[in-house]
Amino acid sequence: MAGKTVLITGGTGGIGKATALGLAARGARVAVTGRDAARAARAAEEIRAVASAPVDVFIADLSSQQEVRRLAGDVLQTLDRLDVLVNNVGGFWNTRRLTADGLEHTFALNHLAPFLLTNLLLERLKESGPARVVTVSSGAQAMGRMDFADLQAERSYSGQRAYNQSKLANVLFTYALASRLSGTRVTANALHPGVVATAFGAEDPGSVQAFLTPLVQRWMKTPEQGALTSIHLASAPELENLTGQYFANSKPKRSSKRSYSQSDADRLWQVSMALVGLGSDSERSTIHP
């Protein structure tokens, strides 16, 4: 990875930080995003301890579209090339909450943030090609379905259902992105990191999660183990031209039947474009529908 530049969202803890450490140790110039400046500074110190290239830190709350746009601008100003974008940030909330944009938080952070950020950084990825977009989904995508009639869960909310839908959206987005990038030197793949022992969901856990997690934690993957598939997709030379795939345990795997729905992928793309304001006269997406 020497000479390569990688941006990892949510790279200040858990799987994201382990991914950053792994890629920095392989020689990449690593940039990470985080919400908390102090935590990000501590993570940067850890990464710099194993890095032979510069380490960059960007502070942003990616649930806010204004913050995503500001982050994209900062990245384009700071990084003259971008070889890999790892869309890692995500979360689980048991109770429904809204973002600064008035959107359901899980859908906004887990899907709309990577959708918008990827589009805003795509020209830099193309310029840097061969380049890769790696999106961290979850095995929960297999239980997800796109409820276009109630996408913001205004009628009925379940933390698990919202999470499952957002992770399915990650895969639908990846497949649609790969198709739209055909003929370019940018690939797009998604992955399931495994069940990993991190602070994931700890801010607002469901009762079942709060009860079960301490009991099964010893059998969960470590963050370092959970990061291996992300690292593989970001760095393996043999994957340079592989696109539109879903991986688990560093191997290609069939995702859920719903994830291959072309009509759902097309509809999700159009809805996402509208929700993030891309395709308008004032701001054009780099990938047109």
N, C-alpha and C positions, 0 to 999 in steps of 0.2 A: 504493500500500500504506500510505499515511499513515493512522494510527489503527488499523492491523491489528497483531496480535501473532502471531508465528510461532515455533514450537519445532522445532528441527532436531536430531535425534539424530546423534551422530558428527559434530558441526559444528566440530571444532577442526582439521581437516586435509582435504586432498583435495577431493572433490566436495562434501562437507558444508560445508566452510569457504567454498568458492566460492559455494555456494548462499546461505549466510548473508550474504556480502558483497554479492551481487547483490540480495537482498531488502532489506537494510539501506540500500543506495544508493537503493532505490525508496521509502524512507520507513517501512518496517515496524519495529516493535519486535521485535528478534530475540533469541531465547534459544537457546543451544547446550548440548549435553551433550558431555562428554569423560571419559576415564578418568584422564588425567594433569593435575594441577592447574597445573603450570608451562606445559605446552603450551596448556592452555585459556586461561590468562592472556595468553599471547602472541597467541593467536587473537582474544581479546576486544579487545586493543589495536588490531589490524588492522581489526576490524569497526567499532569506535568511531570510527576515523579517517574512515570514509565515512558514518557513521550520523547521522541527525538525531533519533533516538529512543533510549531506553535500550537497553543490551545486557546481557542476563543470562546467567550461566554456572552450570551445574549439573554437579557431578562425580559420576559413577556408572559402574560396570562393569555394562553391561546384560546380560551373560551370567548374572548372578545375579538371580533373581527377587526376592530381598529388596531388592536395590539398585533394581530397577525400581519396586517398591512405594514405596521411600523417595523416589525421584525423583518419582514421581507426586504424592506428598504435598507435596514441596517446591514443585513446579510449581503445584499448586492453591493453596498458601499465598501464592505470590509473584505469580502472574499472575492478575489478576481476569477476564481474558478470554483466549480462545485461538481465533484465527481459522483457523490452519493448523497441522497437525501433519505434519512431514516425517519419515517413518520412513526414515532414511538409513543408520543404522549397520549394518555387516555386515562379513564377512570370509571368508577362505579359509585353511584349514589342511590341509596335506598329510598329516599324521599325526593319528590319532584322539586326542582328548583329552576329558576330562569337565569339566563346570562344577561349581561349589560345590553344585549341586542334584543332581549325579550324572547329568546329561543330556549327550548328545553335543553338543559345543560349537558346531559350525556350525549345527545345527538350532535350538539354544537361542538363540543370538545373532541369527541372520538371520531366524528366523520367530517363535519364542515371545516374544522381547522386544517386537517391535512389536505382536504380538497382545495381550499383556498390557497394555502401556502404552496402546495405543489404547482398550481397554476401560475402563481406569481413568480416562482423561481424557475419555471420551465425553460425559459430562454437561456438562462445561465447554464442549466444542465445540458441543453443542446449544444451550446458553444463549447462545453467541456468534454463532450462525448468522445469515447463511449462512457455513458453515465448510467446511474441506476437510481430508481425510486423503490425503496423497500418500506412496506407498510405493515406494522404489527397489528394483526387481527387477533383472533382467539378461536379455540375450538367451540366457543359459544356461538359462533356463526352458524353452526349446524342446527341450532335451536331457534335461530332468528327468522323473522319474516318482516317484509316491508309493509307497514300499515300506512299507506299513503292517505287514507281517509282521516287518520289521526296521528300524523307524523310527529307532532309536538306533544303527544300524550295529554291533550287537554281534557278529553272525555274520561280516560282511565289511565292510571300510571302504575307500573310495576318496575322497580329498579332492575330486576333481572331481565324483564322483557325489553326494557329500553336499552340495556347493555347488549343483549343478544342482537337486537335490530342494528345497533351501531356497528357491531363487529361484522355482521353480514354486509352492511353498507361498505365497510372497508374492502371486502373482497369484490363486491360488485364494482366499486370505484376502480380497483386495481385492474380488473379485466377490461373495463371500458377504457381506462387510460392506456393500457397496453395496445388495444386495438387502434386508438387514435394516434399513437406514437409509431405505428407501423411505418417503416421506411426511414425512421430517424435512428440515431445511435443511442437512444435512451430506452432502457427497459423498465418494466414495472412488475414487481412480484409482491405477494403477501405471505404472511406466515402466522403460525400458531407457536408461541414460545414454550408452551407447556404450562402446567400448574406450578407457579413459582411462589416461594415464600418471600413476600415483600410486604410493604405497608399498603398495598393496593386495596382500595375500598375501606380503609380504616377510618376515614373521615366521617363516613355515614354508612356503616355496615347494616345489612339486614340481620334479623334475629338468627336465622339459620347460619349465615356466614359467621356471625360473632360466636356462635356456639361451636361450630364444626372446625373452624380454622385452627384453634389451639390443639385440637385433637389429632388433626391430620398433618400438621406442619412438618413433622419429622420426615414424612414421605414426599413432601414437595421438593421441586427442584430448587437449587440455590439460584440467586440472580445470575451468577456466572454461567451456570448450566442453561438457564433460560435465555441467555444472550447468544448462545452458540449459533442458533439458526439465523439470527439477524446478522451476526458477524460473517457467517458463511455466504449469505446472499449479498452482502456488501463487498466481499473481498475475493471470493473464489474465482480464479481466472476462467475456469471452464463454464462459468455462468454468464460470461460477458454478453452473449447474444440470446440468452434464454429469457423469455418474457411471458407475462400473462399466466403465471403459475402460482399455486398455493403450496407452501412448504410446512412440514412438521418434522422435528428431529433431523433437520438439514436435508430432508429428502422430499421430492415432489409428492403431493397427495391430492386426491380428489376432494374438493370442498363440497358443501351441501348442494343438493339438487337446485334449490332456489337461487344459489349464487351464479348459476349459469343461465338464468332467465334474461334474455336479451331485452325483453320489454321492460322488466324491472330496472335493468342497468340504464337503459335509455331514459326512463322516467326519472330515476334518481338523479341522473346527470342534469336533466333539465330543471328539476326542482332545486337541486343544489346550486346551480348557476343563479337562479332567481334569488335564493335565500342569502347568497353572499354578494349579490350585486354585480356579478360578472356578466359580460355580454352587453352591458349598457353602453350608451354613447360615451359616457365619461370614463369607463374602464372596460377594456376588452380582454376577454380571456385569451390566453395564448393557444388554447385548444378550442376550436369552434365545434359546436355540436354537429 
